[in-house]
């Protein structure tokens, strides 16, 4: 037979179910007594598990060993007639059973030789050498006929008032060293294309040739069936090559691509990578060799706060996505510094924002209301509701030094305004702590003056092309300007064919200098080879300072976000009305206003479109008709991650963009 693959060293673990077939011929165990005619055996189900190591002898033979732990139950029974059973004070005939049951555990070493008959089919031959490390047994006689009545006589001929006798229990006495020949068959299924990880169904038979207990005729055969997982690393040729550096110049002088390849222990050029950047315009069209135009505007950014902290199922631990700081960091923390166009990034600072504002307003108080989803283990669990609120209180008191007397706790089952807990999304939204305050300043929107940057392309797309022989174990795509990282993607397997840098929703990552943007891809494979490919695209920046110095016509762009809209509702909440009053006071007469309505992913598309329009019109009506107001129904939103409860809440929103002409 010609084998297709060379065998390599294997390491692995395995687990089996076992059928223990006990063959016996003895009346009772040593150090006990019975009138039994003899136990003859039984068949019982147990388990074993262990580790293995195999070495190749040739292309078709392996030698190895297994170390394992086994638990083997036994349950033997013999039935005999009896004529001295007392029933209502009268002796009569009946029957009883002699019972012996328990289990023993062994630790074994199994040296083996394996032969490959077909490409992935192997037969194994070996021997098991094991010792019993723990055991237990119970031995007794019990009346079975007549059923439910009758007792034994004692040694003096009197009624014992018991249906059992000769009861013994303990550890098996005098256990033997157990030797057993083994034969088996396995078939290997590779789990990756390099065939380094194998899943292997196995069937083995073990023949018992030594007694379980010394001087007792009791042997155990066993049939094993289970699975092993094996790791079989490949032996790669080792070739050390010097570093190869190649520079490729494109037709357009503004785009430069550099490829540096460092190959270790690999054949030349088996690992390679290319990366390029294209702009995606507002129509979704790819534009090669983009020149990114960035314009700066003065801007006011208002972010409304969601006053809920969400929890995982059956947990009162604050999830790690909520940003927590140390006591020493509280002095320098500022809500205005963390205000971002990415609303979730600001929201994850909620506990720190509340802590800082409670320090600013020392007479303010809050109430924490813990809630559950009322499903499964959370049903009726008011203790869990309280523990969730206590977790938030503990953070505010320990980190922010807020007096516990200023924080009261309430526990509920479902929130007062709850979502449908029979759905996964609804249950997630109900597992929360609600934060209420007697001071509106604690939960007021964050308003900051900022510089807004707009781009000619809402998205820059990085397109990749890679080739490899060994599996890729690490990749990284980085965009930077003047050595400052603007955006980075990374992973532990093959990189995707393209990745999008969403400039339109990541204002903080937009380049701030009038310099080219450099980008690169880095790859590393399982053979420790690495490769890097680089490129750049040009950038034209129209800054505020340039517009002012050239006295250009300009405009201010202010961005406001509103919430909370309830599910399927366009009714303005009190919090939204307070926020819009702030906006009304800031809008100038010559401003133009665009009101955009959004929904979360829940619900039917047409209904969500109508709901988004209703939300936008509600806001426009409240703002009044003295200005030019355009309403836009965006519908289902991809603004925020709708797989998170807070992402869905922040998507039930209206965003207001106010543009005001500026003259220098």
N, C-alpha and C positions, 0 to 999 in steps of 0.2 A: 504494500500500500504506500502511496506517495502522499505524505502529509502536506497540506497547503500552508500551514502556519508553524513557525518554530515555537516550541514550548518555552515559557519563561517561568521564573520563580513566582509562586503565588502565595499571598497572605490572605487570610480570611477568617470569617466567623460563620457559625451555623447554628441552626436550631431544628430539632426534630420532635415529632410526636412518636411515641414508642408503644408497641403492643408487647407487653411482657407475658410470655407463655411459660407458666410454672409447671414443671414436671416433678412430682414428689411421691414418696411412699414412706410415711412415718406416722406414728400414733399421736405423738405430742412433742412439744419442744422440750429440750433439756431444762431441768430445774422446775418442771411443771408436772401435772399428772392429769389423766383423763382415762375414761373407759372407751375411748374412740377406737374403732377398728382400723383407722388410718386415713390421713389426708393424702389425696392423689393429685392435687394441682388446681390451677385456675388460669384465666387469661384476663389481664387488666391493662388499662391505658395509663401511660405516664409521659414524661417529658425529659429531654436532655438538651444541652447547649454547650458550645465550646469554641475553641480557636483552632486554626489549622495552619500548617506551613508545608509547602511542596517545592521540591527542586527537580529540574529536568535532568534525566540521565542521558536521553537522546531525544530525537524528534518525536518519539511515540511513547516514551516511558518517563514516569515521575516516581520519585521516592519522597515520602514525607511522614509526618506524624500529626496526630490530633490529640488535644487535651480537652477533656470534657467533664461535665458534671451531669449526673443522671439521677432522677427520682423514679423508683419502680414500686408501684403499689402491688399488694397481693391480697387475695380474699378467697380462702379455701373453706369448704364445708362438706361434712359427711352426715348423712341422716341414718338414725338407728331407731328400731322399736324399743319400747320399755313397758314393763308391766307393774310398776309400783308407783304410779301417779295417783295422788289423793285428790278426789273430786267430791266435794261435800262430805268429807270424812270417810269416803269409801274408796278403796284402791281399784284402779281399772287400767286397761291397756292404753297405750298412746305411742307417741314418737317424739324424739327430740333431735336437735341438730348440734353437731360439734362444729364450732366456728373458730377460724384463725384468720385474722385480718390485720393490716397495717401497711407499712412501706419501709423501704430502705434507700438511702442515698449513697452513691458511689462517686469517687473521683478516679478517672481512668486515663491511661496513656495508650494510644493506638498507633503503632508504627505500621505503615502501609506501602505497598507498591501499586502503581496505577499504570494501565496500558490503554492507549488510545486505539480503538477499533475503527472509528470513523472520525471525521474532522472534529466534531464536538462531543462524541460519545466515548466514555471511558468506563472500564471495569476496574474495581479495586479489590485487592487481597491484603489481609493483614491479621493482626491479633490484638485483642483488647486485654490489658492488664489493669485490673481495678481493685480498689479496696473500699470497704464499707466505712463511711465516716459518721453516719448517724442512722438510727433506725427506731421503730416503735412497733409494738404488736399488742393485740388483745386476743386471749384464748378463753373460750367458755363453752358450756353446754346449755342449751335453751329448749324448753318444751314448745313444740309446735302443734301437737295434737294431744288432746282436743284444743281447739282454738280459743284462747282467751280465758280458759279455766284450767285448774289443776296445778299442783305444786309437787316438788320433790320431797322425799323423806330424807332426814339427816342420817348420820352414821349410827345413831341410836334407835333408828326406826320411828322417830317422831316427825311430825309435819314441820318442814322448814319454813313454810309460808313464802317460798320463793319459786319462781319458774326458771331460775338459772342456778348453776353450780359449777364447781371447778373453774372459777374465774381467776385468770392471771393476766398480767400486763407488764410491760417494761421494754427494755432494749433486747434485740436479738442476741442470744448468748453465743460466744465463740465464732464470730464471723470469719470467713475464709478469705484468702487472696484469690480473686476470681480471674481465671484465664478463659478466653473465648475466641475461637477463630471467627473472622469476619469476611464476608464477600458482599460486594455492592456494585451498583451501576449509577452513573450520573450523566447528565447532558448539560453542556454549557451554552448559555445564551449571552452574547456580548451586549452591554448596555451603552457603549459608545463606539464610534467608528474606528478608534485605535485598538479596540478589543482589550483595553486595560482593566475595565470593570466588568465582572461577570456575575450573572445570577444563575444559580445551579440547582435545579431540582435533584434530589438524591433519594435512593432506595438502598437500604442495607439490611443484611440478615446476620445475626450474631448467634453462634451455637454455644450453648452452655455446656462445658465439659467438667467443671469443678463445682462442688456443692457450695451453696450460699452459706451454710453453717457447717462447721467441722463435725464429722461423724453423724450427719443427718442427710438422708437421701433426698436432696432438694436441689434441683438445677433449674436454671432459667434461660430459655431461649428468648430472643427479642427481634422484632421487626421494626425498623426505623424508616420513617418517611418525612422529609422536610426540605429545607432550602438552605443553601450556603451562599454567602456573598464573598467573592474573591477579587483581590486586586493583583494584577499581573503587569507590572511596569515593563515597558519595552526597552531593549538595549539599543540605543541610537549610536550611529557612528560618530566619533569625535574628531572634528576638523576645526582647527583654529585658523581663522582668516583675519587679515588686517581689516581695519575700518575702511569702508568704501563710502565716499562722499560724491554725490552727483547733484549738479545744479541744472534745472530745466527752466528755460525762459519761454514764456508763452508769447503769442503774437502781440498781445496788448502789453505795453511797457509798465502799466500800473499794477499788474498781477505777477507776482513772482512765486514760484513753487520750488522749495528746496527739499530734497529727500536725503536723509542720512540713515544708513543701514549699518548696524553693528551685529554681526552674526557670530554666535558662539556655539560650538558643538553641533553645527548644522551644515547641510550642504548649501552651496551658494544660492542666494536669491529665493529660497523656499518661503521666506517670510517677507512680504512687501505690503506697502500701504500707499494710497493716494488720497488726497483730500482737496476739495475745491469748495468755493463759496458762491452762491447765487442769491440774488435778491428776489423776494416774492412780493409782487405789487398788490394793490387792493383788489384786483380781479383774480388773484391766485396764480398769475403767470410767472414763470421763472425767468429772471433776467441775468444772464451770465456776466461775469466781470463787473459787478455792481460798483458804482460810486455812491456811497451813502451820504445823503445830505441831512444834516442835523440843524434844527433851528431852536433857539432858546426863547422862552417867554417867561415874564413874571407871572406867578400863579399863586392862588390860595387853595389849599387842600384841606377839605373837611372830611373827617372819617367818623361815622357814627359807631358807637360801641355796642356790641352784642353782650348783654349782661348775663350770659349763661356759661358755665363750665361743664363740659360733657365728660362722661366716664365710660370705661369699658364694661362689658357684661360682668356682673357679680363682683365688681371691684370698687373700692373706695380710694384707690391711689390716683392722684392727679396725673393724667397721661403726660408722657415726656415731651409731646409737641408743644405744651405750654411752657413758655420761657420762664425759667426760675433763676434767680441770682442769689448771691451771698449777702450777708448783712453788710459787709464792707462796701459792696457795690451800690447800695441804696442811695448814698449821698449824691453820687454823680448821675443817677437815673433821672431822666426827664421824659414825660409823655410826648412832648413836642419833638424830641429827638428821634423817637421810634415811629412817628407818624409816617406812613408810606402809602404810595398809590396802590400797593398790594395790600388790600384790606385784611387778609388773613394774617399777614406778617405783623400788622399792628395789633390785631385781635389777640394773638398769642402772647402779647405782653399785658393782657387784661389784669392779672393779679398784681403786677407791678404798678400799673396805672392806678388801680384802686388804692394800693398801699400808699403811693406818693400823694395822691389827692387827699387821703385821710390825714396825712401829715400836714398838708396845706390847710385843711379845714378841720381843726382839732375838735370842734364841737359836733361834727357829723357822726352819724351812726349808720350801720348797715344791718340788714337781716339776710341770712343765708337760708334758703329753702331747699332741702335735699329731696330728690324725687327718684322714683324707680320706673322701670318699663312695665311692671305688673305682669311679667311673663316668666314661666318656669320658676327658678329659684328666687327670683326677685318678687314674686307675687306675695303681697302682704308683708313685705320685709321692710318695716319702718326702721329697724335698726340699721340696715344698709343706707337708707336715706339719711339718717342722722350721721353715720360715719362719713358719708360724702361731704356733708356740710362741715363736719369737724375737720376734715383734711384741709379745706379752704381756710377755715379759721386758724388752724395751726400755722399755715404758711404766713398769714398776715400778722399774727402775733409774734412768731419767732423771728422772721426775717425783717419785717417792717416795724416791729416794736409797737404795734397797735394794742391798746388796752383791751383785754378780753371783754370788759364791761361794755365796750362800744359795738360789740358784735353779738347779735342774738341769733339763735338757731331754731328753725322749725323743720319738721319732717312731714312729708306727704307721701302718698303712693304715686299716682299720676300727677303731673303738673296741672295747675288750674286750667291752662290752655294747652291741651295735650294733642299729640299727633297719634295716628292710628298705630297702636302697638302691635297689631297682628302682622304688620310688615316690618322687614328688617330696618328700613330707613326710619320708620316711625318709632320703633323701639329705641334706636340710637338717639333720636332727638329727645326722648322722654327721660333718658338716663342722664340727669343733669343736676347742677346746683344753680338756682336762680339768685341773683344778687340785687337786692332792693335797698334804697337809701332814702333818708329823710332830707337829704341835701342834693338838689338837682345837679350841682357842680361835679359830684363824684362820677356820674354816668353821662355827663354832657359830651357832645362830639369834640374831637380834637381838631383844632383849627391852626394851621401853620402856613406861613408865607414861604414859598418855595420857588425853585426854578424848574419850569416844565420844559422838557425837550421832546420835540416831535421829529420823526424820521421820514425820509422819502419812501422807504420800504418798511412796512410794519413787521416784516420777518426777514431774517437772514437764514438761509438754509445751508448747512454743511453736508456735502455729499461725499461718501466714502467708497473706496474700492480696496479690498484687501484680499490677499492670497496667503495660504499657510499650509504647512504640513502637520505640525504639532498643534494641539488645541490651544486657542488663545485664552490666557488666564487673566489678562488685565488690559484695559484700554482706557484712554483718556483723550478727550477733545477739549482744547482750551483756546479761548479768544482773549487777547490782551492788547493793551495800548501803553506804550512807554513803560513796559514791565509791570503794569497793573492788570491783574486778572479781571476781566469784565464778565465772562461767562465760562462755565466749565461743566462738561458732561463726563461720566465715567461708568465703568461696568466691569464685570468679571468673566464675561464670555464674549462671543462674537459681537462686534459693534453693529448697530443697524445701518442700513444703506444710506439713511439721511437723518439729520436731527435739526430741529427748528429752534432758532433763538428768537423768542417772541418779544421783540422790542416794544411793541405797542402796549403790552401789559407789564413790562418790566422797566419802568422809566429810570430806576436807579442804575440799571446796567448799561444804559446808552452812553457811548463814548463822550467824553467831555473836552477832549483836546483836538486840535486841528492837525492830526497826525494819522498815518495809516494804521489800520487795525491788523495785527498779526494773528494767525490762527495755526493750529497744529493738531496732528493726531499722533498718539504714542501707542504702540502695541508691544505686548510681551506674551510669549507662548510658554507651553509647559516644558520646553527644552531650554528655557532661560534666554532665548534669542529675543532681541528687541529691535524695533524700527521706528523711525519718526519721519513724518512728512509735514512740510510747512508751506504756508502761503500767506498772502496779504491782500486786502482790498483798500481802496482809497476812501477818504472821508473829507467832506467839505462842511465846516462848521460856521454857521451864522450866529454869533454869540450876542448876548445883550449889549456887551460893551461896544461891539462893532456897530450894532444898529444905532446906539446912542451917539457914537462919535460921528457917524455918517448921517445922523438926523433922519433916519428912515421912518416911514410910517410903521407903527407897531400896534400890538394889542396885548392885553392881559387875558389870560385864560384861567378861569377859576373852575375847580372841579369839586362838586359836592355829592356825597352819597347819602341816601336815606334808607332807613329800616326802622322798625320791624314791620313788614307786612305779614299778616297771618296767612296761613295756607289757604289758597283759593280766594283771597280777599284783596280788594283794592282800597279798602277803607283806611283813612289816615289815622294812625295812632296818635296819642297825645305826645309821645316822644318825637314823632315826625313833625307834628305841628310846631313844636318848640324849635326844632332844627330849621324848619322853613321860615320861621319868623326871623332867625338870624340871617338867613340867605336874603330875604326880602330887604332887610336893612342895608345889605352890602351891594345890592344891584343898582347900577347907575342908569340914567334915563336912556342913554345911547347904546346900551348893551343889547346884544342878541343872545337868545337863550335857546338851548336845545335840551329837551327833557326826554330821557331814554328809559323805557320800562323793561324790566327783566323778570323772569321767573326761574324756578329751579327746574330740574329734569323731570319731576313728577308730573303726571297728567298728560293728556292728549295734546298733540302739537297745535291744532287749531284753537283749542280752548286756552292754551298758554299764550298764544299770540294775542287773543282777545283780552286775556287778563293783563298782559303786559301793557297793552294800549290803555286799558282802564286805569291802571296805576299811573301811567304817564299823564293822562288827562286830569286825574284827581289832583296831581301836583301842580299842573299848569293852571287849573282853575283856582287853586288856593293862592298861587303867586300873583294872580291878577292879569289883566289884559293890556296894561299900559305899555308893555314891552313886546317886542317881536319874539313870540314863543313858538318853537317847532316841537311837536311831539313825535317820537319814534318808538314803535313797538318792536323791541329786539326779540321778545319771546324767550325760549329756552336759552339759558345763559351758559357760556363756558368761561365766565369770568373767574370762577373759583372751583375748587375740587368738589364736585357734587357727590363724591363717595364719602365725604365727611359731613357730619350733621351741621357744623358751623359753615361749611362751604355752601350747603343748601340754604341756610338762613341768609347768608350774605348775598345769595343770588336772587332772593325775593326782594328786589330793590328797585329804586329809581335813581339814576345818576343824572345830575344837572351840570351842563357845561355852559358857563357864562363867558362870552367874549366881549371885551370892552376896548374900543379904540384908544390908543395912546399916542400923544404927540410930544416929540422931544424938542 
